[in-house]
């Protein structure tokens, strides 16, 4: 069995507000193995994005412990790659310049690594294109390549395909799984889409709101590649939906995005 990559222990997060403290996360306990793909699903306001920000080191005002490969997370760092719903590319830079970010493409080792990542996310031929010349899915692939440039120990994805149309979203899920299977980077993926959670995750973490806490963790014991039309997939989808229907809070569309 793989060693733990990410350990979240007794995590609590409270925010101040004019009407009093808001308890966003309560007693979060989660251990993620090295190379594991975890999907998190839950209604709006259950703390999924807050949890991701804490793991990314973007929010350090919490109680409890968060360790990545044995080291406490105390702030942002290159060991954590973060991908948001919007690609957040620099419009004045080309694809390869966006991937390289603040590293110089004049260095042969950087140039080679960028070219490897362009091939990995299937963007050969678009190295000199600007963001305005890319589709939404292509722009998000640039963002994924940029996040992978420094070989992060964990990749944190906050609804990265939420703004894409159904067909592009399905394609991007395949691209991400291909990247994960080749790199075996630990993945923590937040989504509102039940089908997406089951299709991608080795385990699905279902969260409850008020305050945000883990209600249930379900293993998705299906080999890759997966098909959404198979009976095994549909049965696991039914079990996840059944567990999700017990969650308190706003309902989510179980068929959204696919």
Buried (B, 14 or more C-beta within 10 A) or exposed (E): EEEBBBBBEEBBBBEEEEEEEEBBBBBBEBEBBBBBBBBBBBBEBBBBBBBBBBBBBBBEEBEBEBBBBEEEBEEEBEBBBBBBBBBBBEEEBBBBBBBBEEBEBEEEEBBEBBBEBBEBBBBEEBBEBBBEEBEBBBBBBBBBBBBBBBEBBBBBBBBBBBEBEEEBBBBBBEBBBBBBEEBEBBBBBBBBBBBBBBBBBBBBBBBBBBBBBBBBBBEBEBEEEBEEEEEEBEEBBEBBBEBBEEBEBEEBEBEBBB
